Amino acid sequence: MGASWGGNLGVPQIISRYMLFSGQEYACSMKMTKHGHSCVRLEKNDIVLVLDPGTLSRVPEALDGANAILVTHEHPDHIDQEIVLAFMAREPAVELYAPRSVAALLANTTPAVASRIHPLEAGESAELFGFQVRAVGGQHALIHPRIPVVANLGYVIDETLYHPGDSFIVPEGADIRTLLVPLHAPWSKTAEVIDFVIAVRPDQAFPVHDALLNDAGKALVTNLLRSIASSYGTTFEGLKAGDSIIV
């Protein structure tokens, strides 16, 4: 089952598994700020949702004023455990959501913090302080057969924005307007990145997971994606750490 958390609610309210939110209106725009690598900050109605505050990102700036944190998987470039747990200890209203295995890893902390770390499974939906979140996927993309595959969840936000974490899973039943695209990783090649954008076919797409590329590499891949994505009705533009847009 999916769950609804927010504010100081004690027991999560249950939401139907695989529930979609297409029957409700979420017309309010979101401000999205990239904070490096795969970390983005979403702001709507004075509520802040932060995704993947990892070690290659500007984590303190991203977390400032956050109400909720979403983590796609356990790798350090997606969750800086020390900074995130310290932040949650200072801010007693902040909630964190992650794959079940990640939530278990993070729960080895003080009871006050552990009680605000919640597991999610693929197919579950939750309302987080007014943001509608649907978890999809389930596992990290294969890096190499000798490297164990870990759990990974992609998150569809308000049924319009999609952060896939470290995967190219295409979400079902959503009209994605804004796609966050893992630009470069040990587990991918540029052809797969392009095919992912074509498969999702959003209105607009922006790069994440790009900290391992230098400026020349980012420009090369961005130009390739921009030229091909435009043929499928998708605009693709680069974002630097600190850049903000309305989505």
BAMARGU-873409 format. One record per residue (C-alpha): residue in one letter; x, y, z. Coordinates in steps of 0.05 Angstrom, whole numbers, plus 5000, padded with zeros to 4 digits. Example, Ala and Ser with C-alpha at 12.3 -4.5 7.8 and 13.67 -1.06 7.14 Angstrom:
REM BAMARGU-873409
A524649105156;S527349795143;
//
This chain:
REM BAMARGU-873409
M500050005000;G502050714990;A502151225046;S500851965057;W505452345104;G505953075118;G506153575174;N505953255243;L501352685226;G502552085270;V500051485231;P500651515155;Q494051525117;I493550965067;I492951114992;S491350584941;R497250234909;Y498450454837;M493951054850;L494651594797;F492952314809;S490452494739;G483452614767;Q485753184810;E488353864791;Y495554044807;A496254664763;C500655044811;S507555124780;M513854904815;K520555254821;M526154764807;T533354914827;K539054464809;H544254384864;G549353974827;H549653264800;S542852934813;C540353394868;V534353834853;R530054264899;L522654354884;E518654914915;K511054994912;N506355374958;D512155525006;I513654775012;V520554494994;L521953794969;V529153584957;L531252994915;D537952634919;P542253084963;G548752704950;T556152814961;L557353124892;S551953644904;R551154294944;V547353944999;P546954475054;E544054985005;A539254484976;L536654275044;D535654975073;G528355015092;A526554325066;N520153985088;A521453305056;I527252925024;L526752384971;V532551914959;T532751474897;H538150984921;E543850864970;H549951094930;P553551684963;D552852144903;H545252104916;I545152124993;D550352465037;Q548352085099;E552452495149;I549753175126;V542652945115;L541952595182;A545053185218;F540153645183;M534253205204;A536753205276;R536653975275;E529954025240;P524853585276;A519353675224;V523253425163;E521152745134;L525352295089;Y522951765039;A527151245005;P527150524979;R526050035036;S533349805037;V535850525040;A530950705095;A533650115135;L540750355126;L539051065147;A534850845207;N541150685247;T540751365280;T537151685338;P529851465349;A527352175337;V530452175267;A529051445251;S521651555263;R521552045205;I524951585154;H519751235112;P520450655062;L517250664994;E516350114943;A515550144868;G508150244852;E506650634916;S504051344917;A504351854972;E502352564986;L508252935016;F506253615043;G502153744980;F506853434930;Q504052804898;V509552284891;R509251614854;A515051124860;V516950724798;G522350234776;G525449834832;Q532749714816;H539050094795;A541450024724;L546749484714;I553849744721;H557349084712;P555448354728;R560848344782;I557748954817;P551348804858;V545049154835;V541849584889;A534749844897;N532950474859;L526450854855;G524751384804;Y519751904828;V514052204788;I512152874820;D505053134811;E504652664750;T508553174709;L515853164731;Y520252544732;H526852404767;P529151694749;G535051634796;D540051164765;S535650824715;F532250904648;I525550634671;V519850964632;P513951114679;E507250834660;G500851244657;A503851934664;D504152534618;I511152754636;R512253484619;T519053554653;L524253004650;L530852994689;V535852614647;P541952244676;L546952534627;H553052094643;A554451494688;P558650864693;W552350474676;S550250844612;K552251054543;T549951664504;A545551254457;E541551004517;V540851704544;I537951934477;D533351344472;F530751474543;V528752184524;I525451944460;A521651404499;V518951874552;R517852444501;P516853014551;D515653734533;Q522253934564;A528353574592;F534253784635;P540753434653;V542453124720;H547752624740;D553153024704;A558453174757;L563452694725;L563453064659;N567853664645;D564954274609;A566954004541;G563553334554;K557153674579;A556854114518;L557853524471;V552453094501;T547653684510;N548353884437;L547053164414;L540953104458;R538253794439;S538653654364;I535452964368;A530253104422;S527553694382;S525353214327;Y520752884378;G517853534407;T522453574467;T526654184485;F533154014520;E537154544557;G543154514603;L542754714676;K548554914721;A548654844796;G544655424824;D540255514762;S532755564775;I526855484728;I519355454733;V516554774713;
//
